Amino acid sequence: MLSGHHAYFDAALMLTFFLLAGRYLDHRTRAIARSAAEELAALEVPRATRRHPDGGEETVPLAALSVGDLIVVRPGGRMPVDGVVTEGASELDRSLLTGETLPVQALPGCRISAGEVNLTGPLVLRATAIGADSSLHALTDLVAIAESGRENYHALADRAAKLYAPGVHILSALAFAGWYLATGDLRVAVNIAAAVLIITCPCALGLAVPAVTTAASGRLFRRGLLIKSGTALERLAAADTVVFDKTGTLTAGTPALSDAEAQDGATLAVAAGLGQGSSHPLAQALVAAAAVRGIAPADVTDLHEVPGYGVTGLCDGQAVRLGRADWIGARDDAADHMPATWLRVGDGAPVAFRFVDSLRPGATAAVAGLRAHGLAVKLVSGDGPAAVAAVARALGIDDWQARATPADKAAVVTTLRDGGAKVLMVGDGLNDTAALAAAHVSISPASALDAARVASDIVLVGQDLSALAEARAVAVQATRRIRENFRIATVYNVVAVPLAVAGLATPLIAALAMSLSSITVSLNALRVAGPARRRSVAGTRAARTGQEAAA
């Protein structure tokens, strides 16, 4: 029945080819593994300037500092320790911990956290927490814990392989033993055992996931989404709740003058002239607004920035000021609490310039599209209640939370997860990193800082957020195709294995059958593009309907 003169080199070559193909496709879906906690730890300032009681200064390693030491931080420097300001006035960029994009005033008595950036004036602070006790180190620990928790997830292929691989070898061994005991012919027993091994080769199983993931990843990449994790699509398909950050995620993260067209041209020109002397985001927004309207900044001389307050100068012989309301001598009684800066020309009445943070392109479509796919939507931000409420109202999000710290965001995700929810976290800031790592699956814009991108599973390369709804549709389709491929492999084995065990398939026939199953799985994987495209069109229509309703 079986000839001993045949050498089945083709079977060995096909086996090697498909195993290597599966490995290559799987490799292409995986990014180089890095730890977001390590990225955060790299932000720790290694050295600091310590002031002595006699007024002298020296630069020392962070490990040489003690609680109570006076630390000097000049403009542009990052805070090396937690502390309290004792001298100086400045503005701080504390988006690291709160996500707030606008600088915060720092005066004596103000508490400072490690990692915040000093923007305008020199500060002296008394250290209250150093190294492992600092808020930056606490955030790093929080992220590390979240990352280790998510590593417990195993892909469908991993779970299937735990049962499949040992089962195949046991079956082949039983076939060898049975035929040898029944016939006493070692050649027949070896050939049948080899046929069983070949026909049950896990090539189809090995291609089931990588082939689909590669096809889906290519489609999403063309839409501006880069898949970093081999299991990201499976987890995205399972998500039932999405948590959005606000600044830099749903919004552009840059302030824009809300009533630029309504502003008096001469007044805006003076404000823009003063704004040229400051790096404050609101001052720069005034310069940009004047440029859009074609208004040249007024000629302002003797420009002088007062750290933490604003900028002064002379225009047509009059003293002019641009900055905080209390410094200008104005009362901000506006109920909307929108970010504002004030201008005063001579002894004239103060003029307010109010700003908004514009929505990111596709934000409304993304929220509506994800809802159309059945996901609950929540907004959690470190910004103030007024700003968060305005964005939530514009997008039709009822469930929102303001003034959230990094620990608060991570706690929100953890609470939802413990309640059985599969959370998709979308954020861009370092203050989102712990929540991104704790979520079931996470997405960050390419504009996000390194630690946030590392913690996320998917990176949004483009600006258009509407691609998120399509990503969800593609993920669902991809998971469906993966499960179909597993069923194809299972049916193939149910039919082919008994034939091989019964001695009705030579190793050559087994190699051909194995190749056919692998090709079938690969062709099924290519179907991801067609159905996903149709589904994404339906999702886009739903998103447009939601956008019209929000408007």
C-alpha positions as CSV (number, residue, x, y, z in Angstrom):
1,M,0.0,0.0,0.0
2,L,2.8,2.4,0.9
3,S,6.1,2.6,-0.8
4,G,9.4,3.0,1.0
5,H,11.1,4.5,-2.0
6,H,9.5,7.9,-1.6
7,A,11.3,10.8,0.1
8,Y,8.9,13.5,1.1
9,F,11.2,16.5,0.8
10,D,8.2,18.5,-0.5
11,A,6.4,18.0,2.8
12,A,9.3,19.2,4.8
13,L,9.7,22.3,2.6
14,M,6.0,23.2,2.7
15,L,6.0,22.7,6.5
16,T,9.0,25.0,6.8
17,F,7.6,27.6,4.4
18,F,4.2,28.0,6.1
19,L,5.7,28.1,9.6
20,L,8.1,30.8,8.5
21,A,5.3,32.7,6.7
22,G,3.2,32.6,9.8
23,R,6.1,33.9,11.9
24,Y,6.9,36.7,9.4
25,L,3.3,37.9,9.2
26,D,3.1,37.8,13.0
27,H,6.3,39.7,13.3
28,R,5.0,42.5,11.1
29,T,2.1,43.2,13.4
30,R,4.3,43.6,16.5
31,A,6.2,46.7,17.5
32,I,9.4,46.7,19.5
33,A,8.4,46.1,23.1
34,R,9.1,49.0,25.4
35,S,7.8,50.0,28.7
36,A,5.8,53.2,29.3
37,A,7.0,53.1,32.9
38,E,10.6,53.3,31.6
39,E,9.7,56.2,29.4
40,L,8.3,58.1,32.4
41,A,11.3,57.3,34.6
42,A,13.5,58.8,31.9
43,L,11.7,62.2,32.6
44,E,13.2,62.3,36.0
45,V,15.7,65.2,36.3
46,P,19.1,63.6,37.2
47,R,20.7,66.8,38.7
48,A,19.4,69.9,40.5
49,T,20.7,73.3,41.5
50,R,20.9,73.5,45.3
51,R,21.1,76.9,47.1
52,H,23.2,77.1,50.3
53,P,22.2,79.3,53.3
54,D,25.0,81.8,52.3
55,G,23.3,82.3,48.9
56,G,25.8,80.2,47.0
57,E,24.6,77.6,44.5
58,E,25.9,74.2,43.3
59,T,24.7,71.5,40.9
60,V,24.3,68.2,42.6
61,P,22.9,64.7,41.7
62,L,19.3,64.1,42.7
63,A,20.4,61.5,45.2
64,A,22.4,64.1,47.1
65,L,19.3,66.2,47.9
66,S,17.5,66.1,51.2
67,V,14.0,67.1,52.2
68,G,14.1,70.8,53.2
69,D,16.8,71.8,50.7
70,L,16.3,74.9,48.6
71,I,16.2,74.2,44.9
72,V,16.6,76.8,42.1
73,V,14.7,76.1,38.9
74,R,15.2,78.5,36.1
75,P,12.8,79.2,33.1
76,G,12.7,76.2,30.8
77,G,13.7,73.8,33.5
78,R,11.8,70.7,34.8
79,M,11.1,70.4,38.5
80,P,13.4,67.8,39.9
81,V,11.4,67.3,43.2
82,D,8.1,68.0,44.8
83,G,8.2,71.2,46.8
84,V,6.8,74.5,47.9
85,V,7.7,77.8,46.2
86,T,9.6,80.1,48.6
87,E,10.8,82.8,46.1
88,G,9.9,84.1,42.7
89,A,6.9,84.2,40.4
90,S,6.4,82.3,37.2
91,E,4.0,80.1,35.2
92,L,4.1,76.3,35.1
93,D,3.3,73.8,32.5
94,R,1.7,71.0,34.6
95,S,0.1,69.1,31.7
96,L,2.2,66.2,32.8
97,L,0.0,65.6,35.9
98,T,-3.3,67.3,35.1
99,G,-3.6,67.6,31.3
100,E,-4.2,71.3,31.5
101,T,-2.7,73.0,28.5
102,L,-2.8,76.6,29.8
103,P,0.1,77.6,32.1
104,V,-0.7,77.9,35.8
105,Q,0.6,80.8,38.0
106,A,3.2,79.9,40.5
107,L,3.7,82.2,43.5
108,P,5.3,81.8,47.0
109,G,3.4,79.1,48.8
110,C,2.4,77.3,45.7
111,R,2.9,73.5,45.7
112,I,5.1,72.1,42.9
113,S,5.3,68.5,41.6
114,A,8.3,66.8,40.1
115,G,8.0,66.8,36.3
116,E,6.3,70.1,35.9
117,V,8.0,72.7,33.6
118,N,8.9,76.2,34.7
119,L,8.0,78.6,31.9
120,T,8.8,82.3,32.5
121,G,10.6,83.2,35.7
122,P,13.2,81.7,38.1
123,L,11.8,79.9,41.2
124,V,13.2,78.8,44.4
125,L,11.4,75.9,46.1
126,R,11.8,73.9,49.3
127,A,12.0,70.2,48.7
128,T,9.2,68.1,50.3
129,A,9.6,64.8,48.4
130,I,12.6,63.5,46.5
131,G,13.2,60.5,44.2
132,A,11.0,57.5,45.0
133,D,8.7,59.7,47.1
134,S,7.9,62.2,44.4
135,S,4.7,62.5,42.4
136,L,6.4,61.6,39.2
137,H,7.8,58.4,40.6
138,A,4.3,57.6,42.0
139,L,2.9,58.0,38.4
140,T,5.7,55.7,37.1
141,D,4.7,53.0,39.7
142,L,1.1,53.4,38.8
143,V,1.8,52.8,35.1
144,A,4.1,49.8,35.8
145,I,1.3,48.1,37.8
146,A,-1.2,48.7,35.0
147,E,1.2,47.3,32.4
148,S,1.8,44.1,34.3
149,G,-1.9,43.6,34.8
150,R,-2.6,43.8,31.0
151,E,0.1,41.2,30.2
152,N,-2.2,38.5,31.5
153,Y,-4.2,38.7,28.2
154,H,-3.5,35.8,25.8
155,A,-4.4,35.8,22.1
156,L,-6.9,33.3,20.6
157,A,-4.0,31.5,18.8
158,D,-2.1,31.1,22.1
159,R,-5.0,29.6,23.8
160,A,-5.7,27.2,20.9
161,A,-2.0,26.2,20.7
162,K,-1.9,25.1,24.3
163,L,-4.4,22.3,23.4
164,Y,-3.6,21.7,19.8
165,A,0.2,21.1,19.9
166,P,0.3,18.4,22.5
167,G,-2.9,16.8,21.1
168,V,-1.3,16.4,17.6
169,H,1.9,14.7,19.0
170,I,-0.1,12.4,21.2
171,L,-2.4,11.4,18.2
172,S,0.6,10.7,16.0
173,A,2.3,8.6,18.7
174,L,-0.9,6.6,19.2
175,A,-1.2,6.0,15.4
176,F,2.3,4.7,15.3
177,A,1.8,2.4,18.3
178,G,-1.5,1.1,17.0
179,W,-0.3,0.4,13.5
180,Y,2.9,-1.2,14.7
181,L,1.1,-3.5,17.1
182,A,-1.5,-4.3,14.4
183,T,0.9,-5.0,11.5
184,G,4.3,-5.4,13.0
185,D,5.6,-3.4,10.1
186,L,7.8,-0.5,11.3
187,R,7.8,1.2,7.9
188,V,4.0,1.3,7.7
189,A,3.7,2.6,11.2
190,V,6.3,5.4,10.6
191,N,4.7,6.5,7.4
192,I,1.2,6.7,8.9
193,A,2.6,8.5,12.0
194,A,4.4,11.0,9.6
195,A,1.2,11.4,7.5
196,V,-0.7,12.2,10.7
197,L,1.9,14.8,11.8
198,I,1.9,16.4,8.3
199,I,-1.8,16.5,7.8
200,T,-2.3,18.0,11.3
201,C,0.5,20.5,10.8
202,P,-0.5,23.7,12.5
203,C,0.2,25.8,9.4
204,A,-3.4,26.8,9.0
205,L,-3.7,27.5,12.7
206,G,-0.4,29.5,12.5
207,L,-1.7,31.6,9.7
208,A,-5.2,32.0,11.1
209,V,-4.3,35.1,13.2
210,P,-1.3,36.7,11.4
211,A,-2.9,36.6,7.9
212,V,-6.0,38.3,9.2
213,T,-4.1,40.8,11.4
214,T,-1.8,41.8,8.5
215,A,-4.7,42.4,6.1
216,A,-6.6,44.4,8.7
217,S,-3.5,46.3,9.8
218,G,-2.8,47.3,6.2
219,R,-6.3,48.6,5.8
220,L,-6.2,50.6,9.0
221,F,-2.8,52.0,8.2
222,R,-4.2,53.5,5.0
223,R,-6.8,55.2,7.3
224,G,-4.0,56.6,9.5
225,L,-4.0,54.0,12.3
226,L,-0.9,52.0,13.2
227,I,-1.4,48.7,15.0
228,K,1.4,48.1,17.6
229,S,0.2,45.0,19.5
230,G,-0.5,41.6,18.0
231,T,-3.7,41.3,20.1
232,A,-4.9,44.9,19.7
233,L,-7.6,44.0,17.1
234,E,-9.1,41.2,19.3
235,R,-9.2,43.5,22.3
236,L,-10.7,46.4,20.3
237,A,-13.4,44.1,19.0
238,A,-14.3,43.2,22.6
239,A,-14.5,46.8,23.9
240,D,-17.9,48.0,25.1
241,T,-16.9,51.3,26.7
242,V,-14.7,54.1,25.5
243,V,-13.1,56.7,27.8
244,F,-11.8,59.8,26.1
245,D,-9.3,62.4,27.3
246,K,-10.2,65.9,26.2
247,T,-7.2,68.2,25.5
248,G,-5.1,67.0,22.6
249,T,-7.5,64.1,22.0
250,L,-11.0,65.3,21.4
251,T,-9.7,68.9,21.0
252,A,-6.8,70.3,19.1
253,G,-5.0,71.4,22.3
254,T,-4.4,74.9,21.2
255,P,-6.5,77.9,22.2
256,A,-8.2,80.0,19.6
257,L,-9.8,83.5,20.0
258,S,-13.5,82.8,20.3
259,D,-14.8,86.1,18.9
260,A,-12.0,87.2,16.6
261,E,-14.2,88.7,14.0
262,A,-16.2,90.7,16.5
263,Q,-13.1,92.3,18.1
264,D,-12.2,95.9,17.3
265,G,-9.3,95.9,14.8
266,A,-7.3,98.6,16.6
267,T,-7.7,96.8,20.0
268,L,-6.7,93.5,18.5
269,A,-3.6,95.1,16.9
270,V,-2.4,96.4,20.3
271,A,-3.0,93.0,21.9
272,A,-1.1,91.3,19.1
273,G,1.7,93.8,19.5
274,L,2.0,92.9,23.2
275,G,1.5,89.2,22.4
276,Q,4.7,89.2,20.4
277,G,6.6,89.8,23.6
278,S,5.3,86.7,25.3
279,S,5.5,82.9,24.7
280,H,2.2,82.4,26.6
281,P,-0.3,80.3,24.5
282,L,-3.0,82.9,24.9
283,A,-0.7,85.7,23.8
284,Q,0.4,83.7,20.8
285,A,-3.3,82.9,20.0
286,L,-3.9,86.7,19.8
287,V,-1.0,87.1,17.3
288,A,-2.4,84.3,15.2
289,A,-6.0,85.7,15.3
290,A,-4.7,89.1,14.1
291,A,-2.8,87.5,11.3
292,V,-5.9,85.6,10.1
293,R,-7.8,88.9,9.9
294,G,-4.9,90.5,8.1
295,I,-4.3,93.0,11.0
296,A,-0.7,94.0,11.6
297,P,0.4,94.1,15.2
298,A,0.7,97.6,16.7
299,D,4.2,99.0,17.3
300,V,4.7,98.4,21.0
301,T,8.0,99.4,22.5
302,D,9.7,98.7,25.9
303,L,8.2,95.2,26.0
304,H,8.7,93.6,29.3
305,E,7.2,90.3,30.5
306,V,6.3,90.0,34.2
307,P,6.6,86.3,35.0
308,G,3.3,84.8,36.1
309,Y,1.3,87.9,35.3
310,G,1.6,89.2,31.7
311,V,3.4,91.7,29.5
312,T,3.7,95.5,29.5
313,G,4.8,98.1,26.9
314,L,4.3,101.5,25.4
315,C,2.1,102.1,22.4
316,D,1.6,105.7,21.0
317,G,3.0,107.0,24.3
318,Q,0.5,105.1,26.5
319,A,1.2,102.3,28.9
320,V,-0.4,99.1,27.8
321,R,-0.8,95.8,29.6
322,L,-1.9,92.3,28.6
323,G,-2.3,89.5,31.1
324,R,-4.2,88.3,34.1
325,A,-7.5,90.0,35.1
326,D,-6.4,90.8,38.7
327,W,-3.1,92.2,37.4
328,I,-4.8,94.4,34.8
329,G,-7.4,95.6,37.4
330,A,-10.4,93.8,35.9
331,R,-13.1,91.6,37.4
332,D,-13.9,88.5,35.5
333,D,-17.6,87.9,36.3
334,A,-18.3,85.8,33.1
335,A,-20.4,82.8,33.9
336,D,-18.9,80.6,31.2
337,H,-15.4,80.6,32.9
338,M,-13.7,80.4,29.5
339,P,-10.0,81.0,29.4
340,A,-9.3,84.7,29.0
341,T,-6.6,87.4,28.9
342,W,-7.2,91.1,29.4
343,L,-5.9,94.2,27.7
344,R,-5.7,97.7,29.2
345,V,-4.6,100.8,27.2
346,G,-3.6,103.7,29.5
347,D,-6.5,104.3,32.0
348,G,-9.1,102.9,29.7
349,A,-11.5,100.1,30.5
350,P,-10.1,96.6,30.5
351,V,-11.0,94.5,27.4
352,A,-11.4,90.8,27.6
353,F,-10.2,88.3,25.0
354,R,-11.8,84.9,25.5
355,F,-10.6,81.6,24.0
356,V,-11.9,78.2,23.1
357,D,-10.2,74.9,22.3
358,S,-11.5,73.8,18.9
359,L,-12.6,70.2,18.4
360,R,-10.2,67.9,16.6
361,P,-11.3,67.0,13.1
362,G,-13.7,64.0,13.1
363,A,-14.3,64.2,16.9
364,T,-18.1,64.4,16.5
365,A,-18.1,61.6,13.9
366,A,-15.9,59.4,16.1
367,V,-18.2,59.7,19.1
368,A,-21.3,59.1,17.1
369,G,-19.7,56.2,15.2
370,L,-18.6,54.4,18.3
371,R,-22.0,54.8,19.8
372,A,-23.5,53.4,16.6
373,H,-21.3,50.3,17.3
374,G,-22.9,50.0,20.7
375,L,-20.1,51.5,22.9
376,A,-20.8,53.6,25.9
377,V,-18.9,56.9,25.8
378,K,-17.3,58.7,28.8
379,L,-15.1,61.9,29.0
380,V,-12.5,62.2,31.7
381,S,-10.2,65.3,31.8
382,G,-7.9,67.1,34.0
383,D,-9.3,70.5,32.8
384,G,-11.8,72.6,34.8
385,P,-15.5,71.8,34.8
386,A,-16.5,74.7,32.5
387,A,-14.1,73.6,29.7
388,V,-15.0,69.9,30.0
389,A,-18.7,70.6,30.1
390,A,-18.5,72.7,26.9
391,V,-16.7,69.9,25.0
392,A,-19.1,67.3,26.4
393,R,-22.1,69.4,25.4
394,A,-20.7,69.9,21.8
395,L,-20.2,66.1,21.4
396,G,-23.3,65.0,23.1
397,I,-21.5,63.2,25.9
398,D,-23.6,63.0,29.1
399,D,-21.1,61.2,31.3
400,W,-18.0,63.4,32.0
401,Q,-15.6,64.1,34.8
402,A,-13.3,67.2,35.3
403,R,-10.3,67.9,37.5
404,A,-9.1,64.3,37.1
405,T,-5.6,63.5,38.2
406,P,-3.6,60.6,36.6
407,A,-4.6,58.4,39.5
408,D,-8.3,59.4,39.0
409,K,-8.2,58.5,35.4
410,A,-6.6,55.1,36.1
411,A,-9.2,54.5,38.9
412,V,-12.0,55.3,36.5
413,V,-10.7,52.7,34.0
414,T,-10.0,50.2,36.8
415,T,-13.5,50.6,38.3
416,L,-15.1,50.0,34.9
417,R,-12.9,47.0,34.3
418,D,-13.7,45.5,37.7
419,G,-17.4,46.0,36.8
420,G,-17.0,43.8,33.8
421,A,-16.5,46.5,31.1
422,K,-13.9,46.1,28.4
423,V,-12.5,49.7,28.2
424,L,-11.1,51.4,25.2
425,M,-9.0,54.4,26.5
426,V,-8.2,57.2,24.0
427,G,-5.7,59.8,25.4
428,D,-2.5,61.6,24.5
429,G,-0.9,63.1,27.7
430,L,1.5,61.7,30.2
431,N,-1.4,62.1,32.7
432,D,-3.2,59.5,30.6
433,T,-0.4,57.0,30.5
434,A,-1.6,54.9,33.6
435,A,-5.2,54.8,32.2
436,L,-3.9,53.8,28.8
437,A,-1.9,50.9,30.3
438,A,-4.8,49.8,32.5
439,A,-7.4,49.8,29.8
440,H,-8.4,46.6,27.9
441,V,-7.2,48.4,24.7
442,S,-5.9,51.9,24.1
443,I,-5.3,54.4,21.3
444,S,-3.1,57.5,21.3
445,P,-2.6,60.2,18.6
446,A,0.9,60.4,17.0
447,S,1.2,63.9,18.6
448,A,1.2,62.2,22.1
449,L,4.3,62.2,24.2
450,D,6.5,59.1,24.0
451,A,5.3,57.5,27.2
452,A,1.6,57.7,26.1
453,R,2.4,56.3,22.7
454,V,4.4,53.4,24.2
455,A,1.5,52.6,26.6
456,S,-1.0,52.4,23.8
457,D,-1.9,49.5,21.5
458,I,-2.8,51.6,18.4
459,V,-1.4,55.0,17.3
460,L,-3.5,57.5,15.3
461,V,-1.1,58.7,12.7
462,G,-3.4,61.2,11.1
463,Q,-5.5,64.0,12.6
464,D,-9.0,62.7,11.7
465,L,-10.6,61.0,14.7
466,S,-13.4,59.5,12.6
467,A,-11.0,56.6,11.8
468,L,-11.7,55.3,15.3
469,A,-15.2,54.1,14.3
470,E,-13.8,52.3,11.2
471,A,-11.1,50.7,13.4
472,R,-13.8,49.3,15.6
473,A,-15.6,47.9,12.5
474,V,-12.5,46.4,11.1
475,A,-11.6,44.9,14.5
476,V,-15.0,43.1,14.7
477,Q,-14.6,41.8,11.2
478,A,-11.0,40.7,11.8
479,T,-12.0,38.8,14.9
480,R,-14.8,37.1,13.0
481,R,-12.4,36.0,10.3
482,I,-10.0,34.7,12.8
483,R,-12.7,32.6,14.4
484,E,-13.8,31.4,11.0
485,N,-10.2,30.4,10.2
486,F,-10.1,28.4,13.4
487,R,-13.3,26.6,12.4
488,I,-11.9,25.9,8.9
489,A,-8.8,24.4,10.5
490,T,-11.0,22.4,12.9
491,V,-13.2,21.0,10.1
492,Y,-10.2,20.2,8.0
493,N,-8.7,18.2,10.9
494,V,-12.0,16.4,11.7
495,V,-12.1,15.2,8.1
496,A,-8.4,14.7,7.3
497,V,-7.1,13.2,10.5
498,P,-9.3,10.0,10.5
499,L,-8.2,9.4,6.9
500,A,-4.5,9.7,7.9
501,V,-4.9,7.5,11.0
502,A,-6.7,4.9,8.9
503,G,-3.8,4.8,6.5
504,L,-5.7,6.2,3.6
505,A,-3.4,9.2,3.1
506,T,0.2,9.1,2.2
507,P,2.6,11.7,3.5
508,L,2.5,13.3,0.0
509,I,-1.3,13.5,0.0
510,A,-1.1,14.8,3.6
511,A,1.3,17.6,2.5
512,L,-1.1,18.6,-0.4
513,A,-4.1,18.6,2.0
514,M,-2.1,20.7,4.5
515,S,-1.1,23.2,1.9
516,L,-4.7,23.5,0.7
517,S,-6.0,24.2,4.2
518,S,-3.3,26.9,4.6
519,I,-4.3,28.6,1.3
520,T,-7.9,28.5,2.2
521,V,-7.2,30.2,5.5
522,S,-5.1,32.9,3.7
523,L,-7.9,33.6,1.2
524,N,-10.4,33.9,3.9
525,A,-8.2,36.4,5.7
526,L,-8.3,38.6,2.5
527,R,-12.1,39.0,3.0
528,V,-11.5,41.4,5.8
529,A,-11.2,44.4,3.4
530,G,-14.5,43.8,1.6
531,P,-17.0,43.4,4.4
532,A,-15.2,45.9,6.6
533,R,-15.5,48.5,3.9
534,R,-19.2,48.0,3.7
535,R,-19.5,48.0,7.5
536,S,-17.4,51.2,7.7
537,V,-19.7,52.9,5.2
538,A,-22.7,52.1,7.4
539,G,-20.7,53.4,10.5
540,T,-19.9,56.6,8.6
541,R,-23.5,57.2,7.8
542,A,-24.5,56.7,11.5
543,A,-21.7,59.0,12.5
544,R,-23.0,61.7,10.1
545,T,-26.4,61.3,11.5
546,G,-25.0,61.7,15.0
547,Q,-23.0,64.7,14.0
548,E,-26.2,66.4,12.6
549,A,-28.0,65.6,15.8
550,A,-25.2,67.1,17.9
551,A,-25.1,70.2,15.8
